Amino acid sequence: MKKLLCALLALTMLFALAACGQQAAPAEKTKFIMGIDPEYPPFSYLGDDGSYTGFDVEICRAVCDYLGWELEIFAVNWDEKLVQLDSFECDCVWSGMTILDSMKEAGYVISAPYYDSTQVLVVKADSGFDSSADLAGKIVAVQLGTSGEALLAGDLAKLSATFGSVMTCNSFLTCFTELEGGACDAVFVDMPVAAKYVADNAGLKIIDENLGAEQYGIAFRSGDAELCAQVEKALQALVDNGTYAEIAAKEDYAEIVNNLLFLNK
């Protein structure tokens, strides 16, 4: 009997200690690392206060708040974005990223599209260039790793062949710096980015010619379909409760609001 009582007492103490341990251990907060292009307004960029902001950043922050996740932002090298995603430096690439069939074929999990875009050419307002044909023999800049670069090498190869040369830059801001400095004659870039930059910088214009339709989405690693589904479910909740529209209505996003698929179905 004594042995039985001792065993029961020991077992009771063991359960008590386990319970205390469970109560003492705080619940861990899930961290979500968002991979962005740090120079891609109005979707993602460094704000005046030194922190990252932009439409995609604000929406992702709202998603994390909704899910109870801690948001961390990681600035990717856009040309190496998928390598960095595969290396677990971030949990997704969410930054005005064009959905490409090649990504799907490689096994990446891609969200439903959230934005309709096109590619355009930006030139100096007094250049006299009014169409892509006017740029025959001229230098056109494009950002490395973008759909624009892929288009010029693929579907728009015939147009690209008419240019004097194609200059590749690490960021679209560098492209525009080269344009304003006279090192190139035009920049080939996504329409919303072009519209934002031209609105903020005098002396430039967008050639009225859409050169490639595309859609933006969020890229996750192969095998992260469940994570993608969680984010998409939260996005739908933000659409339903009005948070998504409230963010989109800000003045900084006036150039993109009409092409947001969740608001203009």
C-alpha positions, -999 to 999 in steps of 0.1 A, spaced: 0 0 0 28 24 9 44 17 -25 12 25 -42 6 57 -23 41 69 -31 37 61 -67 4 80 -68 20 110 -50 49 110 -74 25 109 -104 4 138 -89 36 159 -85 47 151 -120 13 163 -134 14 194 -112 49 203 -124 39 198 -160 9 220 -156 31 247 -140 55 245 -169 27 249 -195 14 279 -177 48 295 -174 57 291 -211 43 321 -231 26 314 -264 51 321 -292 41 348 -317 43 337 -353 68 358 -374 60 364 -411 89 377 -432 77 397 -462 102 399 -491 100 433 -510 117 454 -536 127 483 -514 125 508 -543 92 501 -559 66 529 -550 37 529 -546 38 492 -537 70 491 -515 95 517 -506 114 534 -478 92 561 -462 103 595 -449 104 581 -414 130 555 -423 106 525 -423 92 505 -452 58 514 -465 37 512 -496 4 496 -506 17 460 -505 34 467 -472 3 482 -456 -19 453 -468 6 427 -455 8 445 -421 -30 444 -419 -30 407 -428 -4 400 -400 -25 421 -375 -56 401 -384 -38 368 -380 -19 378 -349 15 375 -366 46 396 -362 56 412 -395 93 415 -405 102 431 -438 132 418 -458 146 438 -487 154 414 -515 177 418 -545 150 417 -571 171 397 -596 177 371 -569 143 372 -552 134 335 -558 169 324 -547 164 343 -515 129 329 -510 142 294 -514 170 301 -489 143 310 -463 154 346 -461 118 355 -464 84 337 -464 71 352 -496 78 378 -523 51 404 -522 60 436 -540 43 443 -573 55 409 -585 43 398 -619 29 363 -621 49 343 -646 41 308 -659 78 299 -654 73 304 -616 44 281 -615 62 255 -637 92 257 -612 68 247 -584 63 280 -566 29 286 -550 14 318 -564 -16 336 -549 -46 347 -568 -38 379 -588 -46 412 -571 -36 438 -597 -38 443 -634 -8 460 -650 9 468 -683 44 478 -694 51 513 -707 80 535 -719 89 566 -700 108 594 -718 117 630 -712 87 653 -719 107 673 -745 123 643 -762 99 643 -792 94 605 -787 57 596 -790 58 559 -797 80 529 -793 89 532 -830 105 565 -823 131 548 -801 147 529 -830 185 531 -825 180 545 -790 191 533 -755 163 518 -733 168 510 -696 150 482 -677 154 468 -642 171 434 -638 149 405 -629 116 421 -639 89 411 -663 99 440 -684 134 425 -689 118 391 -697 94 407 -723 122 425 -741 140 392 -744 109 372 -753 75 384 -766 89 419 -775 122 407 -789 114 422 -823 108 456 -807 139 453 -786 159 445 -816 151 479 -830 166 497 -800 202 507 -802 208 488 -769 191 477 -737 206 489 -705 199 468 -674 200 484 -639 196 470 -604 166 491 -596 140 511 -615 152 543 -596 186 538 -612 169 535 -646 152 568 -641 185 584 -628 201 572 -661 173 587 -681 174 621 -664 212 622 -667 210 614 -704 227 580 -703 196 564 -718 166 576 -739 137 557 -722 128 535 -693 107 503 -698 87 498 -666 54 488 -650 26 513 -656 18 520 -619 55 526 -610 58 549 -641 27 568 -632 39 574 -596 73 585 -607 61 608 -634 36 624 -611 64 631 -585 91 642 -610 86 670 -636 99 668 -671 90 632 -679 61 616 -697 46 582 -704 43 571 -741 6 563 -746 13 527 -757 7 496 -735 33 470 -744 24 440 -723 -5 430 -700 3 412 -667 -10 406 -632 6 409 -598 5 381 -572 24 368 -541 50 341 -544 55 314 -518 79 284 -517 69 251 -531 50 232 -504 37 264 -488 2 261 -502 -13 262 -467 5 294 -458 -7 310 -491 -43 299 -482 -40 315 -448 -29 348 -463 -56 347 -490 -83 340 -464 -71 370 -443 -70 392 -474 -106 383 -482 -116 391 -446 -99 426 -450 -119 431 -482 -151 421 -465 -146 443 -434 -136 474 -455 -99 475 -443 -86 468 -478 -107 496 -494 -97 520 -466 -60 515 -473 -65 517 -511 -83 550 -507 -52 568 -495 -39 596 -517 -5 578 -522 -23 550 -540 -45 571 -564 -25 558 -594 -33 521 -587 -67 519 -571 -86 514 -604 -66 483 -612 -69 465 -579 -88 433 -587 -102 428 -552 -120 462 -554 -130 462 -591 -143 427 -598 
